[in-house]
Amino acid sequence: MVNSQSILRSHLADAILLAGRLLLAFIFLHEGITLATHFDNTVKAMSATGISAPLVVAVIALQLCAGLSVALGVLPRIGAALLGLFCLSTAMLFHTNFANQNELLHFEKDLAIAGGMFVVAAVGAGALALGRFVQQFYRAPSRS
């Protein structure tokens, strides 16, 4: 028998997972939109670090698609794993000048975000996810 306290805990956990997913996804959605809306400047700035235009497009697509995946809870484990790996890569490739306090902060931030994404990849989106609602809709018996 399920008691009301365990139901409340379950709903609270799902709400916390939703809030965490939205907070984690926000940075990628915001950055992806910003890079896309200032594409020419983004390509110029990234080319100075050796990143080509096709890779800029791939990064923008990753941030937007995987960010939406995590936020909406549609294939969130895949989106979160990809963003976690992206954060680790970004930390290791671009933020290793630890003599610079700002670079160290960015390195640590990227590691922390990667950790959060790996938690989402491990536990999934919870019940408050668009993917779960879509699955339930298609599993529902037809009403003919």
Phi and psi restraints in degrees (value plus and minus 20) as a CYANA .aco file:
   2 VAL   PHI    -112.1   -72.1
   2 VAL   PSI     107.7   147.7
   3 ASN   PHI    -115.1   -75.1
   3 ASN   PSI     145.4   185.4
   4 SER   PHI     -86.7   -46.7
   4 SER   PSI     -48.3    -8.3
   5 GLN   PHI     -87.1   -47.1
   5 GLN   PSI     -60.3   -20.3
   6 SER   PHI     -91.6   -51.6
   6 SER   PSI     -52.7   -12.7
   7 ILE   PHI     -85.2   -45.2
   7 ILE   PSI     -63.6   -23.6
   8 LEU   PHI     -82.0   -42.0
   8 LEU   PSI     -62.9   -22.9
   9 ARG   PHI     -81.8   -41.8
   9 ARG   PSI     -60.5   -20.5
  10 SER   PHI     -84.6   -44.6
  10 SER   PSI     -64.8   -24.8
  11 HIS   PHI     -85.6   -45.6
  11 HIS   PSI     -58.9   -18.9
  12 LEU   PHI     -84.8   -44.8
  12 LEU   PSI     -62.8   -22.8
  13 ALA   PHI     -81.6   -41.6
  13 ALA   PSI     -61.7   -21.7
  14 ASP   PHI     -84.7   -44.7
  14 ASP   PSI     -59.5   -19.5
  15 ALA   PHI     -86.5   -46.5
  15 ALA   PSI     -59.0   -19.0
  16 ILE   PHI     -86.6   -46.6
  16 ILE   PSI     -61.8   -21.8
  17 LEU   PHI     -80.6   -40.6
  17 LEU   PSI     -62.0   -22.0
  18 LEU   PHI     -81.9   -41.9
  18 LEU   PSI     -68.0   -28.0
  19 ALA   PHI     -80.9   -40.9
  19 ALA   PSI     -63.8   -23.8
  20 GLY   PHI     -82.9   -42.9
  20 GLY   PSI     -63.7   -23.7
  21 ARG   PHI     -80.9   -40.9
  21 ARG   PSI     -64.0   -24.0
  22 LEU   PHI     -85.6   -45.6
  22 LEU   PSI     -62.1   -22.1
  23 LEU   PHI     -85.6   -45.6
  23 LEU   PSI     -62.0   -22.0
  24 LEU   PHI     -87.0   -47.0
  24 LEU   PSI     -60.3   -20.3
  25 ALA   PHI     -93.0   -53.0
  25 ALA   PSI     -48.4    -8.4
  26 PHE   PHI     -74.8   -34.8
  26 PHE   PSI     -65.0   -25.0
  27 ILE   PHI     -81.8   -41.8
  27 ILE   PSI     -57.1   -17.1
  28 PHE   PHI     -95.7   -55.7
  28 PHE   PSI     -59.7   -19.7
  29 LEU   PHI     -85.6   -45.6
  29 LEU   PSI     -65.3   -25.3
  30 HIS   PHI     -81.6   -41.6
  30 HIS   PSI     -67.8   -27.8
  31 GLU   PHI     -85.6   -45.6
  31 GLU   PSI     -61.4   -21.4
  32 GLY   PHI     -81.7   -41.7
  32 GLY   PSI     -63.7   -23.7
  33 ILE   PHI     -84.9   -44.9
  33 ILE   PSI     -63.7   -23.7
  34 THR   PHI     -82.2   -42.2
  34 THR   PSI     -66.5   -26.5
  35 LEU   PHI     -82.9   -42.9
  35 LEU   PSI     -60.1   -20.1
  36 ALA   PHI     -88.8   -48.8
  36 ALA   PSI     -59.9   -19.9
  37 THR   PHI     -95.5   -55.5
  37 THR   PSI     -37.8     2.2
  38 HIS   PHI    -139.9   -99.9
  38 HIS   PSI      26.9    66.9
  39 PHE   PHI     -78.1   -38.1
  39 PHE   PSI     -67.3   -27.3
  40 ASP   PHI     -80.4   -40.4
  40 ASP   PSI     -65.5   -25.5
  41 ASN   PHI     -85.5   -45.5
  41 ASN   PSI     -56.5   -16.5
  42 THR   PHI     -83.0   -43.0
  42 THR   PSI     -65.8   -25.8
  43 VAL   PHI     -82.5   -42.5
  43 VAL   PSI     -62.4   -22.4
  44 LYS   PHI     -80.9   -40.9
  44 LYS   PSI     -68.1   -28.1
  45 ALA   PHI     -84.9   -44.9
  45 ALA   PSI     -61.4   -21.4
  46 MET   PHI     -91.5   -51.5
  46 MET   PSI     -52.4   -12.4
  47 SER   PHI     -84.5   -44.5
  47 SER   PSI     -47.5    -7.5
  48 ALA   PHI     -85.3   -45.3
  48 ALA   PSI     -43.5    -3.5
  49 THR   PHI    -120.2   -80.2
  49 THR   PSI     -13.4    26.6
  50 GLY   PHI      70.0   110.0
  50 GLY   PSI      -7.5    32.5
  51 ILE   PHI    -117.5   -77.5
  51 ILE   PSI     106.7   146.7
  52 SER   PHI    -103.0   -63.0
  52 SER   PSI     144.2   184.2
  53 ALA   PHI     -78.2   -38.2
  53 ALA   PSI     -62.9   -22.9
  54 PRO   PHI     -80.8   -40.8
  54 PRO   PSI     -55.6   -15.6
  55 LEU   PHI     -90.6   -50.6
  55 LEU   PSI     -54.3   -14.3
  56 VAL   PHI     -81.4   -41.4
  56 VAL   PSI     -64.1   -24.1
  57 VAL   PHI     -80.8   -40.8
  57 VAL   PSI     -62.6   -22.6
  58 ALA   PHI     -84.0   -44.0
  58 ALA   PSI     -60.2   -20.2
  59 VAL   PHI     -85.4   -45.4
  59 VAL   PSI     -64.1   -24.1
  60 ILE   PHI     -82.2   -42.2
  60 ILE   PSI     -65.2   -25.2
  61 ALA   PHI     -82.1   -42.1
  61 ALA   PSI     -62.2   -22.2
  62 LEU   PHI     -81.1   -41.1
  62 LEU   PSI     -68.5   -28.5
  63 GLN   PHI     -82.3   -42.3
  63 GLN   PSI     -62.1   -22.1
  64 LEU   PHI     -94.1   -54.1
  64 LEU   PSI     -68.8   -28.8
  65 CYS   PHI     -89.4   -49.4
  65 CYS   PSI     -68.9   -28.9
  66 ALA   PHI     -90.2   -50.2
  66 ALA   PSI     -53.8   -13.8
  67 GLY   PHI     -82.3   -42.3
  67 GLY   PSI     -64.9   -24.9
  68 LEU   PHI     -85.2   -45.2
  68 LEU   PSI     -57.9   -17.9
  69 SER   PHI     -77.5   -37.5
  69 SER   PSI     -67.4   -27.4
  70 VAL   PHI     -89.5   -49.5
  70 VAL   PSI     -66.7   -26.7
  71 ALA   PHI     -82.1   -42.1
  71 ALA   PSI     -64.9   -24.9
  72 LEU   PHI    -105.1   -65.1
  72 LEU   PSI     -38.0     2.0
  73 GLY   PHI      57.6    97.6
  73 GLY   PSI      13.2    53.2
  74 VAL   PHI    -129.4   -89.4
  74 VAL   PSI      91.7   131.7
  75 LEU   PHI      32.7    72.7
  75 LEU   PSI      27.4    67.4
  76 PRO   PHI     -87.2   -47.2
  76 PRO   PSI     -49.4    -9.4
  77 ARG   PHI     -85.6   -45.6
  77 ARG   PSI     -60.0   -20.0
  78 ILE   PHI     -88.8   -48.8
  78 ILE   PSI     -69.5   -29.5
  79 GLY   PHI     -78.8   -38.8
  79 GLY   PSI     -62.9   -22.9
  80 ALA   PHI     -87.3   -47.3
  80 ALA   PSI     -61.3   -21.3
  81 ALA   PHI     -82.4   -42.4
  81 ALA   PSI     -63.3   -23.3
  82 LEU   PHI     -83.7   -43.7
  82 LEU   PSI     -62.7   -22.7
  83 LEU   PHI     -89.3   -49.3
  83 LEU   PSI     -54.8   -14.8
  84 GLY   PHI     -82.2   -42.2
  84 GLY   PSI     -65.1   -25.1
  85 LEU   PHI     -86.1   -46.1
  85 LEU   PSI     -57.3   -17.3
  86 PHE   PHI     -80.7   -40.7
  86 PHE   PSI     -64.0   -24.0
  87 CYS   PHI     -84.4   -44.4
  87 CYS   PSI     -62.2   -22.2
  88 LEU   PHI     -81.4   -41.4
  88 LEU   PSI     -63.6   -23.6
  89 SER   PHI     -82.5   -42.5
  89 SER   PSI     -65.2   -25.2
  90 THR   PHI     -81.6   -41.6
  90 THR   PSI     -63.4   -23.4
  91 ALA   PHI     -81.0   -41.0
  91 ALA   PSI     -66.7   -26.7
  92 MET   PHI     -93.0   -53.0
  92 MET   PSI     -51.3   -11.3
  93 LEU   PHI    -109.7   -69.7
  93 LEU   PSI     -52.1   -12.1
  94 PHE   PHI    -140.9  -100.9
  94 PHE   PSI     -30.6     9.4
  95 HIS   PHI    -150.0  -110.0
  95 HIS   PSI      32.8    72.8
  96 THR   PHI    -131.4   -91.4
  96 THR   PSI     -13.5    26.5
  97 ASN   PHI    -105.5   -65.5
  97 ASN   PSI      61.6   101.6
  98 PHE   PHI     -92.1   -52.1
  98 PHE   PSI     -30.1     9.9
  99 ALA   PHI     -89.7   -49.7
  99 ALA   PSI     -44.5    -4.5
 100 ASN   PHI    -112.1   -72.1
 100 ASN   PSI      96.2   136.2
 101 GLN   PHI     -78.5   -38.5
 101 GLN   PSI     -56.5   -16.5
 102 ASN   PHI     -85.8   -45.8
 102 ASN   PSI     -61.4   -21.4
 103 GLU   PHI     -85.6   -45.6
 103 GLU   PSI     -59.8   -19.8
 104 LEU   PHI     -82.1   -42.1
 104 LEU   PSI     -61.8   -21.8
 105 LEU   PHI     -81.5   -41.5
 105 LEU   PSI     -63.7   -23.7
 106 HIS   PHI     -85.1   -45.1
 106 HIS   PSI     -58.8   -18.8
 107 PHE   PHI     -79.9   -39.9
 107 PHE   PSI     -68.9   -28.9
 108 GLU   PHI     -85.5   -45.5
 108 GLU   PSI     -58.7   -18.7
 109 LYS   PHI     -82.8   -42.8
 109 LYS   PSI     -64.9   -24.9
 110 ASP   PHI     -82.1   -42.1
 110 ASP   PSI     -60.1   -20.1
 111 LEU   PHI     -83.8   -43.8
 111 LEU   PSI     -61.7   -21.7
 112 ALA   PHI     -85.0   -45.0
 112 ALA   PSI     -63.7   -23.7
 113 ILE   PHI     -84.8   -44.8
 113 ILE   PSI     -60.9   -20.9
 114 ALA   PHI     -79.1   -39.1
 114 ALA   PSI     -63.2   -23.2
 115 GLY   PHI     -79.9   -39.9
 115 GLY   PSI     -64.2   -24.2
 116 GLY   PHI     -82.4   -42.4
 116 GLY   PSI     -60.6   -20.6
 117 MET   PHI     -86.4   -46.4
 117 MET   PSI     -57.7   -17.7
 118 PHE   PHI     -88.5   -48.5
 118 PHE   PSI     -50.3   -10.3
 119 VAL   PHI     -85.4   -45.4
 119 VAL   PSI     -65.6   -25.6
 120 VAL   PHI     -81.3   -41.3
 120 VAL   PSI     -60.9   -20.9
 121 ALA   PHI     -82.2   -42.2
 121 ALA   PSI     -53.6   -13.6
 122 ALA   PHI     -99.0   -59.0
 122 ALA   PSI     -61.4   -21.4
 123 VAL   PHI    -119.2   -79.2
 123 VAL   PSI     -36.4     3.6
 124 GLY   PHI      65.2   105.2
 124 GLY   PSI    -188.9  -148.9
 125 ALA   PHI    -111.6   -71.6
 125 ALA   PSI     -36.4     3.6
 126 GLY   PHI      64.1   104.1
 126 GLY   PSI    -193.9  -153.9
 127 ALA   PHI     -95.9   -55.9
 127 ALA   PSI     -45.0    -5.0
 128 LEU   PHI    -110.7   -70.7
 128 LEU   PSI      50.9    90.9
 129 ALA   PHI    -162.0  -122.0
 129 ALA   PSI     119.1   159.1
 130 LEU   PHI     -79.1   -39.1
 130 LEU   PSI     -58.9   -18.9
 131 GLY   PHI     -78.2   -38.2
 131 GLY   PSI     -59.9   -19.9
 132 ARG   PHI     -86.9   -46.9
 132 ARG   PSI     -61.4   -21.4
 133 PHE   PHI     -84.9   -44.9
 133 PHE   PSI     -59.8   -19.8
 134 VAL   PHI     -84.8   -44.8
 134 VAL   PSI     -64.0   -24.0
 135 GLN   PHI     -79.7   -39.7
 135 GLN   PSI     -64.1   -24.1
 136 GLN   PHI     -84.9   -44.9
 136 GLN   PSI     -57.4   -17.4
 137 PHE   PHI     -83.3   -43.3
 137 PHE   PSI     -63.6   -23.6
 138 TYR   PHI     -98.2   -58.2
 138 TYR   PSI     -37.6     2.4
 139 ARG   PHI    -107.2   -67.2
 139 ARG   PSI     -36.1     3.9
 140 ALA   PHI     -84.0   -44.0
 140 ALA   PSI     121.4   161.4
 141 PRO   PHI     -83.6   -43.6
 141 PRO   PSI     125.2   165.2
 142 SER   PHI     -88.5   -48.5
 142 SER   PSI     131.5   171.5
 143 ARG   PHI    -129.1   -89.1
 143 ARG   PSI      23.0    63.0
